[in-house]
């Protein structure tokens, strides 16, 4: 159809069931990247996991974070990092009492063997600092 892009789906199968499904425009060989920081959040650079991208060049436009247990009082702030440096405009804020935050409208080139990690800049106040952080980037 005119004006619509064709999409391709990739499924990962484990034990006969689909565990994840990624859609992307045809001709692009990449999927989102992401990581998981388990447990109660604390401030600092988190190089575990440090996520390496493998594939063709693409443009990162969206960063998102989600926590299983939100902070009750203060916002959670997460700075995304590319190849050991902060991504300009790449701080995601999860507002107090919420489980997720996202920023869009970025235009960051990503190449084969670039790597990502995060810095937790601010956590909530005791006893609800927030916990179990999932983070990801999307084209």
N, C-alpha and C positions, 0 to 999 in steps of 0.2 A: 504494500500500500504506500502511496506517495506520502512523504513527510513522516513516516514512522520507521524507526530503526529495528532491524531484525535482532532478536535476542537469542542467546545460547545458554543452556542450563548445564551445569556440571553437578552430579550427585556423587557423594561418597557413601559407599555401602559397607556396612559392618553386620555380619550375621544375617544377611538377607534384608535388612531394614535400612532405610535412608536416614543417615545421621546428620547430614547437612546438605543444603542445596544453595548454589550460588548462581545468580543470573548476571550476565554482562552483555554489552553489545557484541555482536559477532565480529571476529577479527581482532579482538583485544584478548591477550593472553595473560590475564591476571585476575586475582580475586582480592577481596578485602584482606587486611592484616589486622591482627589484634593479639591481645594477651590477657592474662588473668593474674591479679595480685590477691592471694587468699588472706583471710584473717582480718584482724583489726588494722585499720589504716594508720600509718605514721608518716611524718614528714621526711622527705629525702628523695634522692634519685634512685629509681628502681631499675637496675640493669638486669634483673632476673624477673620475668623473661626479657631478653633483648631479642627482638623479632627481626629476622633478616628477610627482605623481600627478594624473591627469585622470579625473573620474568622480564617481559618487555616494558619499555618506558611507558608510564601513564601519569595522569594528573590527579593528585589527591585534592578533593574538594570538601570533605566532611570528616570531622572527628567527633567521636561520641564516647561517653562513659556511662556506666551503670553500676550501682552498688546494691547488694542484697539487703543491707541494713543501712538506711539513711541516717545522717546526722540530724538530731532533733533541733539544735540551736544555731549552729554556724554552717555556712556554705562549705562544700568540699571543692578544692581547686586542684586541677590536674594539668600540668604543662607537658605537652607532647614534645619529644625530641627526635631529630633526624640526624643520624651519623654523629651523635654526641653533642649536638647543639640544639638549643631551643628553636622550635618552629615559630616564626614571627606570627602573632595572632593565633597561636595554637594552644591557648589555655582554655580548658573546658571547665565550666562552673556548674556544679550540682547544687542547686539551691536547698537550703535547710528544709528538711521534711520531705524532699523529693528523692526519687531513686535514680534519675537520669538527667544528663545534660548533653548538649550537642552544639557544635558550631558548624556553620556551613559557609559557602561562598569563598573558600580558600582556592588557591591555584598554585600547588606545590608539585614540581616535577619529581617523580620517583623513578629511580633506575635500578637495574639488576644489581644486587648485593648491597643496596642501601639498607640501613638497619634503623629500627625504631625502639625507643624506650620511653619511659615517663618519669616525671618528677612530681611527687605529691607535694604541693606547695602549702596547702592548708587543709586541716581536718576539722571535724566537729569537736565539740567539747565533751569531756568525760561525763557520763559513761557511754555516750553515743558518738564516737568519732567517725563511725561509718565502717563498713566491712565488706570484704569480698568484691573487689573492683574488677569489672570487665571493661576493657578499653579496645577501641577499634578505629580504623581509618577506612574511608570509602572513596571510590572514584566519583 
